[in-house]
């Protein structure tokens, strides 16, 4: 099907103040020599966007049009004269920073072509790639017991990947809905994060005959879950920090980490090539039906109601996992 003509102006979300965003008419971007212009079909709302919505001190307003949308997918509308790998009409996932808009641009190197079998499915590639990269860094084996602390979108995907690998998964999360979701994704045991650390540690020790977990993945991004993660690791275990800790320094129990000889891994990737590799691997897993994220796309809102998506992220009502914003 031929692409529609590219308009001179487009609609894009702009954050004008904390908890305030509006759709503005702005100039449609044009791709540089090595860039691709994408007609956006949608972009996921990331948990890392919440501090911007809430108005934390390190943000300023107004934001650039379309930012901080970085979980976009859509169809290629135009390409720069040095682009060789993708063509107009290709359906793609992409890495960018302005996907809360009708159009966005991305380097060709950050664009992943989607197979035709996914034509009618939402594909926010960036968070799928994050989940795959986190899972890769865990080194999970079939004989492992792992704890996943925080079952939002990423946590649910990690639970699914670990369960599919044959590991025994203990899911720890705040909401009853999240624990129910974790069971659907393959967790064998669930524990409420609202309990005290002492109670959680005691329960995990019961489940592991006092040894602790081979792998503990922290996905919350706050001090207490990070503390808890160390307490749940077995001797010579691996602690994987996957939560986005963006609100200041953290303290750690270095004696505990030393005494248990823990391997501590920061599972965040910033190399675009690592991002793209993770997205490609995740898409392959979706196609092979080893990874199924469809249950997790729980809310879909148009650009004009983007504020609703961010409020859902802030309040996390029962039934909410991930919102998608669509033009």
C-alpha positions in Angstrom: 0.0 0.0 0.0 1.6 3.4 -1.0 2.5 5.8 1.8 0.3 8.9 2.3 1.9 12.2 1.4 4.0 13.6 4.2 2.4 16.7 5.8 4.4 19.8 6.4 3.2 19.9 10.0 2.2 17.2 12.5 0.7 16.7 15.9 3.1 16.0 18.8 2.8 15.8 22.6 4.6 18.6 24.6 5.0 18.6 28.3 4.4 22.2 29.4 4.6 21.7 33.2 4.4 18.9 35.7 1.3 16.7 35.1 0.4 18.9 32.1 0.9 18.0 28.5 -0.8 19.1 25.3 -0.8 18.3 21.6 0.8 21.0 19.5 1.1 21.5 15.8 4.8 21.4 14.9 6.9 21.1 11.8 7.3 17.5 10.6 11.0 16.5 10.8 12.9 15.6 7.7 15.5 12.8 7.7 19.2 13.5 7.4 21.4 11.5 5.1 21.5 8.4 7.3 18.1 8.8 9.0 14.7 7.3 8.5 11.4 9.2 8.9 8.7 7.0 10.4 5.0 7.5 10.4 4.4 6.5 14.0 1.7 3.9 14.8 2.3 4.1 18.6 4.8 4.4 21.4 4.8 2.8 24.8 4.8 4.8 28.0 7.9 3.8 30.0 8.2 3.8 33.8 11.2 6.0 33.5 8.8 8.7 32.2 7.0 9.0 35.5 9.5 11.5 37.2 9.1 13.8 34.2 5.3 13.7 34.5 5.5 14.2 38.3 7.9 17.2 37.9 11.1 16.0 39.6 13.6 18.8 40.2 16.0 17.7 37.4 13.5 18.3 34.6 12.7 21.5 32.8 9.6 22.5 30.7 8.5 22.7 28.0 9.9 19.5 26.5 10.8 18.9 22.9 7.9 17.8 20.8 7.3 14.1 21.0 9.6 13.5 23.9 10.2 11.4 25.9 8.6 8.8 23.6 11.3 6.2 23.0 9.2 3.0 22.5 8.0 3.7 19.0 7.0 1.6 16.0 5.4 2.4 12.7 6.0 2.5 8.9 8.9 4.2 7.0 7.6 7.3 5.3 10.9 8.6 3.9 14.7 7.8 3.9 17.9 9.8 3.7 20.0 9.4 0.6 22.6 7.2 2.4 20.0 4.7 3.8 20.3 1.3 2.3 18.8 -1.3 4.5 15.2 -0.1 4.9 12.8 1.3 2.3 9.6 3.4 2.3 6.7 1.2 3.4 8.6 -1.1 5.7 7.1 -1.6 9.1 9.7 -1.1 11.8 10.4 -0.7 15.5 12.9 2.1 16.3 15.0 3.8 18.9 14.4 7.6 19.1 13.3 10.2 21.6 10.3 11.8 20.0 7.8 9.1 19.3 4.8 10.7 21.1 4.0 12.3 17.7 2.6 11.5 14.3 6.2 11.3 12.8 9.6 10.7 14.2 13.2 10.3 12.8 15.8 7.7 13.8 19.2 6.7 12.5 19.0 3.7 10.1 21.2 1.8 12.5 18.5 2.1 15.2 15.7 0.8 13.0 14.6 -2.8 13.1 12.4 -4.2 10.3 9.4 -6.1 11.5 8.3 -9.4 9.9 5.0 -9.5 8.1 3.5 -11.9 10.6 3.5 -9.0 13.2 1.7 -6.6 10.8 -1.4 -6.3 13.0 0.3 -6.4 16.4 1.7 -3.6 18.6 5.5 -3.8 18.7 7.1 -1.3 21.2 10.6 -2.7 20.4 12.7 -0.8 23.0 11.1 -2.3 26.1 11.0 -5.7 24.6 14.7 -5.4 23.8 15.4 -4.2 27.4 13.7 -7.3 28.8 15.7 -9.5 26.5 19.0 -7.8 27.4 18.2 -8.1 31.2 17.4 -11.8 30.7 20.7 -12.3 28.8 22.7 -10.7 31.7 21.1 -13.0 34.3 22.7 -16.2 32.9 19.6 -18.2 34.0 19.8 -22.0 33.8 17.1 -24.6 34.1 18.3 -25.6 37.6 18.2 -22.1 39.0 15.8 -20.5 41.5 15.4 -16.8 40.7 13.6 -14.0 42.4 12.1 -11.2 40.4 11.4 -8.1 42.5 8.9 -5.8 40.8 6.4 -7.2 38.3 5.5 -4.4 35.9 6.0 -4.7 32.2 9.7 -5.6 32.3 9.3 -7.8 35.3 6.5 -9.8 33.7 8.5 -10.4 30.6 11.6 -11.5 32.6 9.4 -13.9 34.6 8.1 -15.4 31.3 11.6 -15.7 29.8 13.0 -17.3 32.9 10.1 -19.7 33.3 10.5 -20.7 29.6 14.1 -21.4 30.3 13.1 -23.9 33.0 14.0 -21.9 36.0 11.9 -21.8 39.2 10.7 -18.2 39.5 9.7 -16.4 42.7 7.9 -13.2 41.9 7.9 -10.4 44.5 5.7 -7.3 43.9 3.5 -4.8 45.6 0.1 -5.3 44.0 -2.1 -8.3 44.2 -2.8 -7.8 40.5 0.9 -8.0 39.7 1.3 -11.2 41.6 -1.6 -12.8 39.7 0.0 -11.6 36.5 3.3 -13.1 37.5 1.6 -16.5 38.0 0.1 -16.2 34.5 3.5 -15.5 33.1 5.0 -18.6 34.7 6.0 -17.8 38.3 5.8 -20.8 40.6 5.7 -18.7 43.8 4.6 -15.2 44.6 5.3 -13.0 47.7 3.8 -9.6 48.5 6.5 -6.8 48.6 4.3 -5.1 51.3 5.5 -7.6 53.8 8.6 -6.8 55.8 12.1 -7.7 54.5 12.4 -10.2 57.4 9.2 -12.0 56.4 10.2 -12.1 52.7 13.7 -13.4 53.4 12.2 -16.1 55.7 9.8 -17.2 53.0 12.5 -17.3 50.4 14.7 -19.3 52.7 11.9 -21.8 53.2 11.5 -22.1 49.5 15.2 -22.7 48.9 16.1 -24.9 51.9 17.9 -21.9 53.5 20.2 -21.4 50.5 18.7 -18.3 48.9 18.3 -17.6 45.2 20.8 -18.3 42.4 19.7 -15.0 40.7 17.9 -12.0 42.0 16.6 -9.4 39.6 15.7 -6.0 41.0 13.3 -4.0 38.7 11.8 -1.3 40.9 14.6 1.3 41.0 14.2 2.2 44.7 16.5 1.7 47.8 14.4 -0.9 49.7 14.1 -3.4 46.8 17.8 -3.1 46.2 18.5 -3.8 49.8 16.2 -6.8 49.7 17.8 -8.2 46.5 21.1 -8.6 48.3 19.4 -10.4 51.2 17.8 -12.9 48.9 21.0 -13.9 47.0 22.7 -17.2 47.8 26.5 -17.4 48.3 28.1 -16.9 44.9 24.8 -15.8 43.6 24.2 -13.0 41.0 22.3 -9.8 41.8 21.1 -8.0 38.6 20.2 -4.3 38.9 17.6 -3.7 36.2 15.5 -1.0 38.0 16.2 2.6 36.8 17.6 4.4 39.9 17.3 8.0 38.8 16.6 9.9 42.0 20.0 10.1 43.6 22.7 8.0 45.2 22.1 4.6 46.8 23.6 2.9 49.8 24.5 -0.7 49.7 25.4 -3.3 52.4 28.9 -3.9 51.1 29.7 -6.4 53.9 26.8 -8.6 52.8 27.8 -8.4 49.2 31.5 -9.2 50.1 30.6 -12.0 52.5 28.4 -13.8 50.0 30.8 -13.2 47.1 28.0 -11.8 44.9 28.3 -11.0 41.3 26.5 -7.6 40.8 25.5 -6.7 37.3 24.0 -3.4 36.0 21.7 -4.7 33.3 21.1 -1.3 31.7 22.4 -0.9 28.1 23.3 2.4 26.5 25.1 1.2 23.5 22.7 1.5 20.6 24.0 -1.7 19.0 23.2 -3.6 22.2 19.7 -2.1 22.2 19.2 -3.1 18.6 20.5 -6.6 19.3 18.1 -7.0 22.2 15.2 -5.8 20.1 16.0 -8.1 17.3 16.3 -11.1 19.6 13.0 -10.2 21.4 11.2 -9.9 18.0 12.6 -13.3 17.0 11.3 -14.7 20.3 7.8 -13.2 19.8 7.7 -14.7 16.3 8.7 -18.1 17.7 6.0 -17.7 20.4 8.6 -18.0 23.2 7.7 -14.5 24.3 4.2 -13.2 24.4 3.8 -9.6 25.5 0.2 -9.0 24.2 -1.4 -9.6 27.6 0.7 -6.7 29.0 -0.6 -3.9 26.6 -3.5 -3.1 28.8 -4.4 0.5 27.9 -4.3 2.4 24.6 -4.9 6.1 24.3 -4.7 8.7 21.5 -2.2 11.6 21.5 -4.9 14.0 22.7 -5.3 11.9 25.9 -1.6 11.2 26.5 -2.1 12.7 30.0 -4.4 9.8 30.8 -1.6 7.4 30.0 0.8 9.1 32.4 -1.8 9.2 35.2 -2.4 5.5 34.7 1.3 5.0 35.1 1.3 7.1 38.3 -1.7 5.5 39.9 -1.3 1.9 38.6 -5.0 0.8 39.0 -5.8 -2.9 39.0 -5.5 -4.2 35.5 -2.8 -1.7 34.4 0.5 -2.9 33.1 1.5 -0.8 30.1 -0.1 2.1 28.2 0.4 2.7 24.5 0.0 6.2 23.0 -1.2 6.3 19.4 -1.6 9.1 16.8 
